[in-house]
Amino acid sequence: MNETCEILHQGQWLRLVKRGRWESCERCHGGEGMAVIIIAATPNDEMLFVEQYRVPLGARTIEMPAGLVADGHDDDTLEAAARRELLEETGWTAGKLELLMTGPTSAGLTNERIAFVRATALVKTGSGGGVDGEDIIVHTIPRAQVPAWLMQKHAEGYALDLKLWAGLWMMQYQLDGSPRLPD
């Protein structure tokens, strides 16, 4: 369907558009609305999570490390963005990155797509915490304890990114549902 696009408002990072009767939000910088989410496990089988305050929610969240592709990097790739964001947010460098799947984050709201990237063979090489005042707190949680830890955080009032559960599944299984063998 090729309906005309009316730009209702445009800011530095987002624009609100209307196609026919449908209003949606689009990313308007490089990367064509692409983001990465990094599913990462340390050599001690601890999953990496980040905690930060998210202005749109007015709350602290628990998420997997993530970021935008081409966020100030014109020749960015999904893998390069995943490697950069993992290091910036957590201080860990991946020895192996595996692009798993790409899909929409909220198909009725935005053109943004996210790529799940599994990161293994990690080495601690920095302090993490994010850039430009992101004020990220890194959590390393033994994989067997993750579901209980997440539910405790939820009970404490944290907003949990629902993609966490997809990421946990993708750390344990191949996309066809077969068990994932250790690296």
Backbone as numpy.savetxt, mean C-alpha at the origin, in Angstrom:
# Nx Ny Nz CAx CAy CAz Cx Cy Cz
-17.26 2.65 -23.12 -18.12 3.82 -23.12 -17.22 5.06 -23.12
-17.37 5.93 -24.07 -16.54 7.12 -24.22 -17.34 8.39 -23.97
-17.76 8.58 -22.73 -18.47 9.81 -22.40 -17.47 10.94 -22.19
-17.90 12.14 -22.43 -17.01 13.28 -22.21 -16.75 13.44 -20.72
-15.57 13.94 -20.43 -15.14 14.12 -19.05 -15.15 15.60 -18.72
-15.89 15.95 -17.69 -15.92 17.32 -17.20 -15.12 17.37 -15.91
-14.12 18.25 -15.84 -13.34 18.41 -14.61 -14.08 19.39 -13.71
-14.53 18.89 -12.56 -15.27 19.71 -11.60 -14.34 20.51 -10.70
-13.22 19.91 -10.35 -12.20 20.59 -9.54 -10.89 19.84 -9.70
-9.78 20.58 -9.69 -8.48 19.94 -9.74 -7.57 20.59 -8.73
-6.93 19.75 -7.93 -5.91 20.19 -6.98 -4.55 19.72 -7.45
-3.60 19.73 -6.54 -2.24 19.31 -6.88 -2.17 17.81 -7.13
-2.92 17.01 -6.38 -2.80 15.56 -6.44 -4.04 14.87 -6.99
-5.20 15.50 -6.85 -6.47 14.85 -7.21 -7.32 15.78 -8.05
-8.20 15.18 -8.84 -9.21 15.95 -9.54 -10.53 15.21 -9.43
-11.59 15.97 -9.32 -12.95 15.45 -9.29 -13.50 15.61 -10.70
-13.97 14.51 -11.28 -14.47 14.54 -12.65 -15.89 14.01 -12.72
-16.56 14.37 -13.82 -17.93 13.90 -14.05 -18.00 13.36 -15.47
-18.46 12.14 -15.60 -18.69 11.49 -16.88 -20.16 11.08 -16.91
-20.93 11.75 -17.74 -22.36 11.53 -17.69 -22.89 11.99 -16.35
-23.53 11.08 -15.61 -24.03 11.41 -14.27 -23.06 10.97 -13.17
-21.98 10.28 -13.55 -21.08 9.68 -12.58 -19.95 10.61 -12.21
-19.79 10.87 -10.90 -18.68 11.66 -10.40 -17.66 10.72 -9.77
-16.39 11.00 -10.03 -15.34 10.19 -9.44 -14.10 11.04 -9.23
-13.15 10.47 -8.53 -11.90 11.14 -8.20 -10.78 10.45 -8.95
-9.86 11.25 -9.51 -8.72 10.70 -10.22 -7.43 11.28 -9.66
-6.38 10.48 -9.68 -5.06 11.00 -9.38 -4.60 11.77 -10.61
-3.98 12.92 -10.43 -3.61 13.74 -11.58 -2.13 14.05 -11.63
-1.31 13.16 -11.10 0.13 13.31 -11.26 0.65 12.03 -11.90
1.92 11.90 -12.07 2.51 10.75 -12.76 2.04 9.43 -12.21
2.24 8.38 -12.98 1.90 7.05 -12.52 0.50 6.60 -12.89
-0.27 7.46 -13.52 -1.61 7.11 -13.99 -2.46 6.44 -12.92
-2.38 6.96 -11.70 -3.22 6.44 -10.62 -2.73 5.13 -10.03
-1.45 4.81 -10.22 -0.91 3.54 -9.70 -0.27 3.73 -8.33
-0.48 2.75 -7.49 0.14 2.69 -6.17 0.62 1.26 -5.94
1.48 1.10 -4.96 1.94 -0.23 -4.58 1.66 -0.44 -3.11
1.37 -1.69 -2.74 1.28 -2.09 -1.35 2.26 -3.24 -1.19
3.09 -3.16 -0.17 4.17 -4.12 -0.01 3.85 -5.07 1.13
3.78 -6.34 0.79 3.55 -7.41 1.76 4.94 -7.93 2.13
5.40 -7.62 3.33 6.79 -7.89 3.68 6.91 -8.70 4.95
7.81 -9.68 4.89 8.12 -10.50 6.06 9.63 -10.51 6.28
10.04 -10.29 7.51 11.46 -10.28 7.86 11.99 -11.72 7.84
13.32 -11.89 7.91 13.88 -13.25 7.98 13.39 -14.04 9.21
12.91 -13.33 10.24 12.36 -14.00 11.44 10.87 -14.26 11.32
10.32 -14.16 10.10 8.90 -14.38 9.82 8.01 -13.40 10.59
8.46 -12.17 10.66 7.65 -11.09 11.23 7.12 -10.25 10.07
5.84 -9.93 10.13 5.22 -9.09 9.11 5.45 -7.63 9.48
5.64 -6.80 8.45 5.86 -5.37 8.67 4.57 -4.60 8.44
4.24 -3.74 9.40 3.07 -2.87 9.31 3.50 -1.45 9.64
2.76 -0.49 9.13 3.03 0.90 9.45 1.79 1.52 10.09
2.05 2.38 11.03 1.00 3.12 11.73 1.23 4.59 11.44
0.16 5.29 11.06 0.26 6.73 10.85 -1.11 7.37 10.93
-1.08 8.67 11.18 -2.32 9.43 11.20 -2.71 9.74 9.76
-3.98 9.48 9.41 -4.49 9.76 8.07 -5.55 10.84 8.16
-5.23 12.00 7.58 -6.10 13.17 7.64 -7.52 12.87 7.13
-7.70 12.20 5.96 -9.07 11.97 5.48 -9.95 11.19 6.47
-9.33 10.32 7.27 -10.08 9.54 8.25 -10.14 10.22 9.62
-9.24 11.14 9.86 -9.15 11.75 11.18 -8.77 10.74 12.24
-7.95 9.76 11.84 -7.62 8.66 12.76 -6.25 8.08 12.42
-5.68 7.39 13.40 -4.46 6.62 13.15 -4.88 5.32 12.48
-4.03 4.86 11.57 -4.34 3.64 10.82 -3.21 2.62 10.98
-3.55 1.39 10.71 -2.57 0.32 10.56 -2.69 -0.13 9.11
-1.55 -0.11 8.42 -1.50 -0.46 7.00 -0.24 -1.26 6.73
-0.16 -1.83 5.54 1.10 -2.35 5.05 1.81 -1.19 4.36
3.13 -1.23 4.29 3.84 -0.14 3.60 3.27 0.02 2.19
3.15 1.26 1.74 2.55 1.51 0.43 2.97 2.89 -0.05
2.76 3.12 -1.33 3.07 4.43 -1.87 2.70 4.54 -3.33
2.83 5.75 -3.83 2.46 6.05 -5.21 3.62 5.76 -6.16
3.26 5.31 -7.35 4.25 5.11 -8.41 4.41 6.45 -9.11
5.65 6.77 -9.48 5.99 8.02 -10.16 5.75 9.23 -9.27
5.85 9.04 -7.97 5.69 10.13 -7.01 6.98 10.94 -6.99
7.15 11.80 -8.01 8.35 12.59 -8.14 9.48 11.87 -8.86
9.18 10.70 -9.40 10.18 9.88 -10.10 9.62 9.54 -11.48
10.04 10.28 -12.51 9.46 10.14 -13.84 9.62 8.76 -14.45
10.72 8.08 -14.19 10.96 6.77 -14.79 10.67 5.63 -13.82
9.76 5.84 -12.89 9.43 4.88 -11.85 8.76 3.64 -12.43
8.98 2.51 -11.78 8.29 1.26 -12.08 7.61 0.78 -10.81
6.74 -0.22 -10.92 6.10 -0.78 -9.74 7.15 -1.31 -8.76
8.12 -2.03 -9.28 9.15 -2.61 -8.42 10.00 -1.53 -7.77
10.39 -0.50 -8.53 11.19 0.58 -7.95 10.42 1.32 -6.87
9.13 1.57 -7.11 8.31 2.24 -6.10 8.18 1.38 -4.85
7.99 0.07 -5.03 7.87 -0.83 -3.87 9.17 -0.84 -3.07
10.30 -0.91 -3.75 11.60 -0.92 -3.07 11.81 0.39 -2.29
11.50 1.52 -2.94 11.67 2.84 -2.32 10.76 3.01 -1.11
9.48 2.70 -1.28 8.52 2.91 -0.19 8.80 1.99 0.99
9.20 0.75 0.74 9.52 -0.16 1.83 10.67 0.40 2.66
11.71 0.89 2.00 12.85 1.45 2.71 12.47 2.74 3.44
11.79 3.67 2.75 11.41 4.94 3.38 10.54 4.74 4.60
9.56 3.85 4.48 8.58 3.70 5.57 9.05 2.80 6.69
9.80 1.72 6.36 10.13 0.72 7.38 11.62 0.61 7.70
12.50 1.08 6.80 13.93 0.91 7.00 14.45 -0.44 6.55
13.62 -1.25 5.88 14.03 -2.56 5.39 14.20 -2.51 3.88
15.20 -3.25 3.38 15.45 -3.39 1.94 15.13 -4.83 1.54
14.41 -4.98 0.44 14.01 -6.32 -0.03 15.09 -6.91 -0.92
15.47 -8.15 -0.65 16.35 -8.89 -1.54 15.59 -9.44 -2.72
14.29 -9.66 -2.53 13.45 -10.21 -3.60 12.10 -9.50 -3.58
11.66 -9.03 -4.74 10.34 -8.43 -4.90 9.58 -9.23 -5.94
8.32 -9.50 -5.66 7.49 -10.29 -6.56 6.16 -9.56 -6.78
5.95 -9.08 -8.00 4.70 -8.43 -8.35 3.62 -9.51 -8.43
2.57 -9.37 -7.63 1.54 -10.41 -7.54 0.31 -10.10 -8.39
-0.27 -8.92 -8.20 -1.54 -8.63 -8.84 -1.81 -7.13 -8.76
-2.48 -6.61 -9.76 -2.87 -5.20 -9.78 -4.38 -5.11 -9.97
-5.02 -4.20 -9.24 -6.45 -4.01 -9.38 -6.90 -2.70 -8.77
-8.17 -2.35 -8.98 -8.69 -1.07 -8.47 -8.82 -1.08 -6.94
-8.64 0.10 -6.34 -8.79 0.21 -4.89 -10.25 0.42 -4.49
-10.98 1.20 -5.25 -12.40 1.45 -5.01 -13.01 1.86 -6.35
-13.42 0.87 -7.14 -13.79 1.07 -8.54 -14.92 2.07 -8.76
-15.78 2.27 -7.79 -16.87 3.23 -7.94 -16.50 4.64 -7.56
-15.30 4.83 -7.01 -14.89 6.13 -6.50 -13.71 6.74 -7.25
-12.74 5.90 -7.63 -11.47 6.44 -8.13 -10.86 5.57 -9.21
-10.01 6.18 -10.02 -9.27 5.44 -11.04 -8.02 4.78 -10.46
-7.73 5.00 -9.20 -6.52 4.46 -8.59 -6.52 2.94 -8.65
-5.36 2.41 -9.01 -5.12 0.97 -9.00 -3.93 0.73 -8.08
-3.95 -0.44 -7.44 -2.85 -0.78 -6.54 -2.28 -2.13 -6.94
-0.98 -2.22 -6.85 -0.27 -3.47 -7.14 0.20 -4.07 -5.82
-0.13 -5.33 -5.60 0.38 -6.06 -4.44 1.76 -6.58 -4.81
2.76 -6.27 -3.98 4.13 -6.71 -4.20 4.59 -7.44 -2.94
5.03 -8.68 -3.12 5.54 -9.46 -1.98 7.04 -9.22 -1.88
7.50 -8.83 -0.69 8.92 -8.54 -0.45 9.46 -9.55 0.55
10.54 -10.22 0.15 11.17 -11.20 1.03 12.68 -10.98 0.99
13.39 -11.82 1.73 14.85 -11.70 1.87 15.21 -10.28 2.31
14.53 -9.82 3.36 14.71 -8.45 3.83 15.99 -8.29 4.66
16.55 -7.10 4.55 17.72 -6.70 5.35 17.42 -5.33 5.93
17.64 -5.17 7.23 17.43 -3.88 7.89 18.58 -2.95 7.50
18.24 -1.85 6.79 19.27 -0.94 6.29 19.04 0.51 6.67
17.95 0.82 7.33 17.66 2.20 7.69 16.73 2.25 8.89
16.30 3.47 9.21 15.44 3.65 10.38 13.96 3.66 10.04
13.60 3.93 8.77 12.19 4.02 8.41 11.56 5.27 8.97
10.26 5.28 9.08 9.54 6.43 9.62 8.95 7.35 8.58
9.26 7.10 7.30 8.68 7.91 6.24 9.49 9.15 5.95
8.94 10.00 5.08 9.58 11.24 4.66 8.59 12.39 4.80
9.11 13.60 4.77 8.27 14.81 4.76 7.21 14.82 5.86
7.61 14.46 7.08 6.70 14.54 8.21 5.62 13.47 8.27
5.84 12.34 7.58 4.82 11.27 7.61 4.65 10.69 9.01
5.68 10.75 9.85 5.59 10.31 11.24 5.07 8.87 11.34
5.69 7.98 10.60 5.28 6.57 10.55 5.94 5.79 11.69
5.15 4.97 12.34 5.64 4.04 13.36 5.62 2.66 12.72
6.74 1.95 12.80 6.87 0.62 12.19 6.58 -0.43 13.25
5.78 -1.42 12.86 5.49 -2.56 13.74 5.97 -3.83 13.05
6.76 -4.64 13.76 7.16 -5.96 13.27 6.48 -6.99 14.17
5.56 -7.75 13.58 4.72 -8.66 14.36 4.93 -10.09 13.85
5.22 -11.06 14.76 5.32 -12.45 14.32 4.06 -12.85 13.54
4.26 -13.48 12.38 3.13 -13.77 11.50 1.99 -14.51 12.21
2.31 -15.45 13.06 1.26 -16.22 13.75 0.41 -15.34 14.67
0.95 -14.20 15.11 0.24 -13.32 16.04 -0.49 -12.17 15.35
-0.32 -12.04 14.02 -0.85 -10.87 13.31 -2.36 -10.72 13.44
-3.18 -11.75 13.18 -4.63 -11.52 13.28 -5.07 -11.00 14.66
-4.55 -11.60 15.72 -4.92 -11.16 17.07 -4.44 -9.73 17.32
-3.21 -9.41 16.86 -2.68 -8.06 17.03 -3.53 -7.04 16.29
-3.92 -7.38 15.06 -4.77 -6.46 14.29 -6.11 -6.22 14.98
-6.72 -7.26 15.50 -8.01 -7.10 16.17 -7.86 -6.30 17.46
-6.72 -6.44 18.14 -6.45 -5.61 19.32 -6.35 -4.15 18.93
-5.64 -3.87 17.83 -5.51 -2.49 17.35 -6.88 -1.92 16.96
-7.70 -2.75 16.34 -9.06 -2.33 15.99 -9.84 -1.97 17.26
-9.73 -2.81 18.28 -10.43 -2.56 19.55 -9.92 -1.28 20.22
-8.67 -0.91 19.96 -8.09 0.31 20.51 -8.50 1.55 19.71
-9.23 1.37 18.62 -9.72 2.50 17.85 -8.96 2.83 16.59
-7.98 2.03 16.23 -7.25 2.25 14.99 -8.14 1.88 13.79
-7.97 2.61 12.71 -8.63 2.24 11.45 -7.71 1.24 10.75
-8.26 0.09 10.37 -7.47 -0.95 9.72 -7.77 -0.96 8.23
-6.72 -0.92 7.43 -6.86 -1.04 5.99 -7.29 -2.47 5.69
-8.41 -2.64 5.04 -8.93 -3.99 4.78 -8.04 -4.80 3.86
-7.15 -4.13 3.12 -6.21 -4.87 2.26 -5.22 -5.66 3.10
-5.15 -5.41 4.40 -4.25 -6.18 5.26 -4.54 -7.67 5.16
-5.81 -8.04 5.15 -6.18 -9.44 5.12 -5.83 -10.08 3.78
-5.99 -9.35 2.70 -5.57 -9.86 1.39 -4.06 -10.06 1.39
-3.33 -9.11 1.95 -1.88 -9.23 2.01 -1.42 -10.42 2.83
-2.08 -10.66 3.96 -1.73 -11.82 4.79 -1.95 -13.11 4.02
-3.07 -13.18 3.29 -3.37 -14.37 2.49 -2.29 -14.55 1.42
-1.90 -13.45 0.76 -0.91 -13.53 -0.31 0.49 -13.86 0.20
0.75 -13.66 1.48 2.04 -14.06 2.04 2.07 -15.56 2.26
0.91 -16.15 2.49 0.85 -17.58 2.80 0.56 -18.44 1.58
-0.13 -17.88 0.58 -0.57 -18.68 -0.57 -0.15 -18.06 -1.89
-0.06 -18.89 -2.89 0.08 -18.42 -4.26 -1.30 -17.90 -4.69
-1.36 -17.16 -5.77 -2.64 -16.58 -6.20 -3.66 -17.65 -6.58
-3.21 -18.85 -6.97 -4.15 -19.93 -7.31 -4.66 -20.68 -6.08
-4.23 -20.27 -4.89 -4.68 -20.89 -3.65 -3.76 -21.99 -3.14
-2.76 -22.36 -3.91 -1.83 -23.39 -3.44 -0.91 -22.78 -2.39
-0.47 -23.59 -1.44 0.42 -23.06 -0.39 1.69 -22.50 -0.99
2.14 -21.41 -0.43 3.40 -20.79 -0.86 4.54 -21.45 -0.12
5.51 -21.90 -0.86 6.67 -22.52 -0.26 7.62 -21.45 0.25
8.31 -21.70 1.35 9.26 -20.71 1.87 10.34 -20.42 0.84
10.86 -19.18 0.87 11.94 -18.80 -0.06 13.22 -19.53 0.26
